[in-house]
């Protein structure tokens, strides 16, 4: 069983929590990662059903973690190589200290509510907050793709959007919801008037609404690479050189050689060659 969850909450005792969580996870043969900042927790773990159940019971004993929304999926193998508990400045890196979702964040729209908006043809702007390699795997039909390499580039990309969008109804989304917690604040602070975030992200939408209004798969940050709308692993693979996700067609390309290069490695080298000749 695989489990993910996050919460923005003050954790001045982060160092003590770190050691205690690591000991618990190792003793229950769990693998994955737990990120701890002074402002929250973010985790992705995998293990036996009993081990995951025990972890959920364990964190529920801590009042600050009680009731964290959890997302579950299933694989017949362990998708993580090791167990890590890391102290981080931010549990999702944006680089703006004053953005604190524990104090304020944008309003939510549920997956069912979003699907109804789209079914009814309501005028709504879908905004994808994820990285460019994620959006290439799949995204909502008609959504704005900011083509950003990292989440830290989100504020600049938003600032460059047309002013005509500032009065539009905007629904942003990401994989599990965590990036939108911060992204919504960025947009509201930048003068966008009607900004909502998809509650629970793409995973929750898949669970409640399937692939309606969605094209492709959803990138994930583990060995599964991408999941379909049933949260089952798909045929995407990762290039071991540049870490780009590769579709079946790209894996069959004559510019792909396992452990050596892929179409994106080749494109990057070509770009470097052109720059070097300028």
Secondary structure, 3 states (H helix, E strand, C coil): CEEEEEEECCCCCHHHHHHHHHHHHHHCCCEEEEEEECCEEEEEEECCHHHHHHHHHHHHCCHHHCCCCCEEECCCCCCCCCEEEEECCCCCCCCCCCCCCCCCCCEEECHHHHHHHHHCCCCCEEEECCEHHHHCCEEECCCEECCECCHHHHHHHHHCCCHHHCCCEEEEECCCCHHHHHHHHHHHHCCCCEEEEECCHHHHHHHHHCCCCEEECEECCCCCCEECCCCCECCCEECCCCCCEECHHHHCCCCCECCCECHHHHHHHHHHHHHHHC
